Amino acid sequence: MRAEPLPRSLEHPLPAGMRDLLPEEAAARRNLARRALDRFALHGYGVVTLPVFEFAEVLERGLGTLDPADVLRFVEPESGEVAALRPDMTPQIARVIATRLRDRPAPFRLAYEGTVLRRRSGRARKHRQIPQVGVELAGVAGPEGDLELLALAADALRGAGLPRFTIDIGDAGVVRALLAPLPPERQLDLSSALARKDDAAIEDPTLRSLLALCGGREVLVEGVRRLERTPAGAPAQRLLALFDAAVGRGLGPHLVADLGEVRGFAYYTGTVFHAYAPGTGDAVVSGGRYDELLARFGYDSPAAGFAIDLDRAAESLRAAGVVDERVIRVVVVGAPEAAAISELRARGVPAVSASDRASGLAWARAWGFTHLVDRGEWVDAASGATIAPPLQDRRTEE
């Protein structure tokens, strides 16, 4: 079959920032998500499935600080209400807890997988659709919940195969306390300057000093000393206590503290953390504590969570040379109803038929199948060489 020239209308068929995943890419992402969800399940987190859009009022209630320009809105035809494609799944989890799950006992340990849509790109992001897996923990306050999530994030990254990563922890209360007396416009200007590390735009010496307070425990101790007589003294001390507790949980080799962390300071109420790994330009994991969120939905409860950006995690895995375990998939020369195909499928091995060896090998190489079987002879698809059967004969097993 010969492919016709591509119609001009299909040369650029996707909106900006959207993309397709071909079978190999989709399989790699699926495997990465499955490994993370498996780790979450071992820690007691149950998966929920959430709709891709909600009424805009629900999302705006949960993300009151979100820039409206980040959200894709439309009028839902059946109701005439304004709906929005989700830019974040946390408000959806809050809605589920406050409505569908409110009669169940806390704590709530929920996991999810899905894609969020944002109109604007991040610092190193080309795509507007962001695939995530994540967790939300509601009903566990303070350091106990924070430590559970930090340990779970580290476990999930190790389970995904990442050999190196750093977890940057901060406390939104530090910057929030220092900016609280200022008008909202000035708060925004100064938080932006802190995010840019622009010391020239920050006149206040206490705020300016936050730019240098990033590093190990000794930096935290110095920060606590500098801030102890300011409104930020208590959250700085809280961060030091969390750092020490996380070291006690074995996370010390991965930890960095940042007293000047400002991302989401108007949304988060306490601990904020991001995980970074070589090979990607932005955070692999983002999360923190948002104890005021559930109250917006009529269910006042402490809550925290994090999300793994599957694209960023995949970039880091590729940079580290980590590849998925090779899964045997077989092309069998013969009829589709051949006994060999049924036998392979019964053993959980993907198998398809081909009419002859030459076309079967070409198809296997194009579609990522690993082997070809021709009249009982096994062939490695990549090299074309005859090999010993990689699967033990069932009769031998019996």
VENCOR-V976504 format. One record per residue. N is the residue number from 1. RES is the residue in three letters. SS is DSSP state (h for helix, s for strand, l for the rest). PSI is psi in degrees with one decimal (none if undefined). Layout:
[[N RES SS PSI] [N RES SS PSI]]
This chain:
[[1 MET l 128.3] [2 ARG l 130.9] [3 ALA l 133.6] [4 GLU l 156.2] [5 PRO l 144.6] [6 LEU l 127.1] [7 PRO l 145.7] [8 ARG h -33.7] [9 SER h -16.9] [10 LEU h 6.7] [11 GLU l -34.0] [12 HIS l 72.7] [13 PRO l -9.2] [14 LEU l 144.9] [15 PRO l 157.7] [16 ALA l 134.4] [17 GLY l -2.7] [18 MET l 162.3] [19 ARG l 161.7] [20 ASP l 157.4] [21 LEU l 124.1] [22 LEU l 168.5] [23 PRO h -43.0] [24 GLU h -41.8] [25 GLU h -43.0] [26 ALA h -39.6] [27 ALA h -40.8] [28 ALA h -42.3] [29 ARG h -42.2] [30 ARG h -41.5] [31 ASN h -40.2] [32 LEU h -45.4] [33 ALA h -41.7] [34 ARG h -40.1] [35 ARG h -42.0] [36 ALA h -45.6] [37 LEU h -34.5] [38 ASP h -40.1] [39 ARG h -41.5] [40 PHE h -42.7] [41 ALA h -36.3] [42 LEU h -23.5] [43 HIS l 9.4] [44 GLY l 15.1] [45 TYR l 123.9] [46 GLY s 141.3] [47 VAL s 134.3] [48 VAL l 149.7] [49 THR l 130.7] [50 LEU l 150.7] [51 PRO l 153.6] [52 VAL l -20.5] [53 PHE s 156.5] [54 GLU s 166.5] [55 PHE s 137.1] [56 ALA h -32.8] [57 GLU h -35.7] [58 VAL h -47.8] [59 LEU h -40.1] [60 GLU h -32.9] [61 ARG h -40.6] [62 GLY h -27.4] [63 LEU l 58.3] [64 GLY l -21.6] [65 THR l -1.2] [66 LEU l 135.3] [67 ASP l 124.3] [68 PRO h -27.0] [69 ALA h -14.2] [70 ASP h -11.6] [71 VAL l 132.9] [72 LEU l 113.4] [73 ARG s 156.6] [74 PHE s 164.1] [75 VAL s 122.6] [76 GLU l 118.2] [77 PRO l -39.9] [78 GLU l -39.0] [79 SER l -19.9] [80 GLY l 3.7] [81 GLU l 154.4] [82 VAL s 125.6] [83 ALA s 168.5] [84 ALA s 142.4] [85 LEU s 134.9] [86 ARG l 126.9] [87 PRO l -8.5] [88 ASP l 147.7] [89 MET l -12.2] [90 THR h -44.3] [91 PRO h -32.1] [92 GLN h -41.4] [93 ILE h -42.1] [94 ALA h -42.7] [95 ARG h -43.8] [96 VAL h -44.6] [97 ILE h -44.7] [98 ALA h -17.1] [99 THR h -66.1] [100 ARG l -28.1] [101 LEU l 4.4] [102 ARG l -22.2] [103 ASP l -3.3] [104 ARG l 151.8] [105 PRO l 144.2] [106 ALA l 161.7] [107 PRO l 158.0] [108 PHE s 119.6] [109 ARG s 103.6] [110 LEU s 141.0] [111 ALA s 160.8] [112 TYR s 161.9] [113 GLU s 138.5] [114 GLY s -176.6] [115 THR s 135.6] [116 VAL s 154.8] [117 LEU s 126.5] [118 ARG l 140.9] [119 ARG l -35.4] [120 ARG l 152.5] [121 SER l 150.5] [122 GLY l -172.9] [123 ARG l -35.9] [124 ALA l 26.9] [125 ARG l 130.9] [126 LYS l -19.9] [127 HIS l 146.5] [128 ARG l -20.0] [129 GLN s 125.0] [130 ILE s 108.6] [131 PRO s 134.8] [132 GLN s 152.7] [133 VAL s 147.4] [134 GLY s 180.0] [135 VAL s 154.9] [136 GLU s 134.1] [137 LEU s 112.2] [138 ALA s 140.0] [139 GLY l 3.3] [140 VAL l 114.0] [141 ALA l 158.5] [142 GLY h -147.9] [143 PRO h -29.8] [144 GLU h -47.7] [145 GLY h -40.5] [146 ASP h -43.5] [147 LEU h -39.3] [148 GLU h -43.2] [149 LEU h -39.9] [150 LEU h -44.2] [151 ALA h -38.8] [152 LEU h -41.7] [153 ALA h -45.0] [154 ALA h -42.1] [155 ASP h -41.2] [156 ALA h -40.0] [157 LEU h -41.2] [158 ARG h -40.6] [159 GLY h -29.3] [160 ALA h -14.2] [161 GLY l 5.2] [162 LEU l 119.6] [163 PRO l -25.9] [164 ARG l 133.9] [165 PHE l 157.9] [166 THR s 136.3] [167 ILE s 115.4] [168 ASP s 113.8] [169 ILE s 142.6] [170 GLY s -172.3] [171 ASP s 117.2] [172 ALA h -22.5] [173 GLY h -23.7] [174 VAL h -60.1] [175 VAL h -39.1] [176 ARG h -44.0] [177 ALA h -38.5] [178 LEU h -29.9] [179 LEU h -13.2] [180 ALA l -40.2] [181 PRO l -9.8] [182 LEU l 156.6] [183 PRO l 152.4] [184 PRO h -38.6] [185 GLU h -40.3] [186 ARG h -36.4] [187 GLN h -43.7] [188 LEU h -44.2] [189 ASP h -46.2] [190 LEU h -37.3] [191 SER h -37.1] [192 SER h -40.5] [193 ALA h -39.6] [194 LEU h -40.8] [195 ALA h -35.1] [196 ARG h -6.4] [197 LYS l 39.6] [198 ASP l 87.8] [199 ASP h -25.2] [200 ALA h -23.8] [201 ALA h 2.4] [202 ILE l 109.0] [203 GLU l -34.4] [204 ASP l 123.9] [205 PRO h -32.8] [206 THR h -45.7] [207 LEU h -42.5] [208 ARG h -34.1] [209 SER h -21.7] [210 LEU h -26.5] [211 LEU h -27.7] [212 ALA h -4.4] [213 LEU l 66.5] [214 CYS s 124.6] [215 GLY s -142.6] [216 GLY l -163.0] [217 ARG h -35.3] [218 GLU h -33.3] [219 VAL h -40.1] [220 LEU h -43.3] [221 VAL h -42.7] [222 GLU h -40.5] [223 GLY h -40.5] [224 VAL h -39.7] [225 ARG h -43.6] [226 ARG h -32.2] [227 LEU h -1.1] [228 GLU l -27.0] [229 ARG l 16.9] [230 THR l 168.0] [231 PRO l -17.4] [232 ALA l 2.1] [233 GLY h -45.2] [234 ALA h -48.5] [235 PRO h -30.8] [236 ALA h -42.8] [237 GLN h -37.3] [238 ARG h -39.8] [239 LEU h -40.3] [240 LEU h -42.8] [241 ALA h -39.7] [242 LEU h -41.5] [243 PHE h -48.0] [244 ASP h -39.4] [245 ALA h -37.7] [246 ALA h -37.6] [247 VAL h -40.9] [248 GLY h -23.9] [249 ARG l 4.6] [250 GLY l 11.3] [251 LEU l 0.5] [252 GLY h -44.8] [253 PRO h -17.2] [254 HIS h -8.6] [255 LEU s 139.3] [256 VAL s 141.2] [257 ALA s 146.3] [258 ASP s 104.8] [259 LEU l -14.1] [260 GLY l 15.6] [261 GLU l 127.1] [262 VAL l -10.4] [263 ARG l 120.9] [264 GLY l 19.4] [265 PHE l -26.5] [266 ALA l -10.4] [267 TYR l -48.4] [268 TYR l 150.0] [269 THR l -9.3] [270 GLY l -122.2] [271 THR s 136.3] [272 VAL s 136.4] [273 PHE s 151.2] [274 HIS s 140.9] [275 ALA s 136.2] [276 TYR s 149.9] [277 ALA l 150.7] [278 PRO l 144.7] [279 GLY l -1.4] [280 THR l 157.5] [281 GLY l 4.3] [282 ASP l -178.3] [283 ALA l 137.6] [284 VAL l -34.9] [285 VAL s 139.7] [286 SER s 136.6] [287 GLY s -177.2] [288 GLY s -169.7] [289 ARG s 134.0] [290 TYR l 75.0] [291 ASP l -11.7] [292 GLU l -6.7] [293 LEU l -52.5] [294 LEU h -29.8] [295 ALA h -27.7] [296 ARG h -18.9] [297 PHE h 14.0] [298 GLY l 19.3] [299 TYR l 92.9] [300 ASP l 111.6] [301 SER l 144.1] [302 PRO l 149.5] [303 ALA s 151.3] [304 ALA s 162.7] [305 GLY s 178.4] [306 PHE s 161.2] [307 ALA s 141.5] [308 ILE s 124.8] [309 ASP s 108.7] [310 LEU h -31.8] [311 ASP h -45.5] [312 ARG h -41.6] [313 ALA h -40.5] [314 ALA h -40.6] [315 GLU h -42.6] [316 SER h -38.8] [317 LEU h -41.4] [318 ARG h -41.8] [319 ALA h -31.7] [320 ALA l -1.9] [321 GLY l 20.3] [322 VAL l 124.9] [323 VAL l 153.1] [324 ASP l 149.4] [325 GLU l 137.4] [326 ARG l 123.6] [327 VAL l 125.5] [328 ILE l 124.9] [329 ARG s 133.1] [330 VAL s 137.1] [331 VAL s 126.6] [332 VAL s 124.8] [333 VAL s 118.1] [334 GLY l -172.0] [335 ALA l 153.0] [336 PRO l -27.4] [337 GLU l 13.3] [338 ALA l 144.5] [339 ALA h -34.0] [340 ALA h -36.7] [341 ILE h -45.6] [342 SER h -39.2] [343 GLU h -44.1] [344 LEU h -46.0] [345 ARG h -36.6] [346 ALA h -27.0] [347 ARG l 7.2] [348 GLY l 16.1] [349 VAL l 121.3] [350 PRO s 134.1] [351 ALA s 138.9] [352 VAL s 167.6] [353 SER s 158.5] [354 ALA s 152.0] [355 SER l -27.8] [356 ASP l 168.0] [357 ARG h -44.5] [358 ALA h -49.9] [359 SER h -32.4] [360 GLY h -42.1] [361 LEU h -42.7] [362 ALA h -42.3] [363 TRP h -43.1] [364 ALA h -43.8] [365 ARG h -38.5] [366 ALA h -31.0] [367 TRP h 13.4] [368 GLY l 21.2] [369 PHE l 145.7] [370 THR l -28.7] [371 HIS s 161.1] [372 LEU s 140.4] [373 VAL s 124.5] [374 ASP s 107.6] [375 ARG l 46.0] [376 GLY l -8.0] [377 GLU s 128.6] [378 TRP s 136.4] [379 VAL s 132.7] [380 ASP s 122.0] [381 ALA l -37.9] [382 ALA l -45.2] [383 SER l -21.2] [384 GLY l 5.7] [385 ALA l 143.7] [386 THR s 136.3] [387 ILE s 168.7] [388 ALA l 147.0] [389 PRO l 126.0] [390 PRO l -13.0] [391 LEU l 135.4] [392 GLN l 137.9] [393 ASP l 134.5] [394 ARG h -35.0] [395 ARG h -32.4] [396 THR h -39.9] [397 GLU h -38.8] [398 GLU l none]]
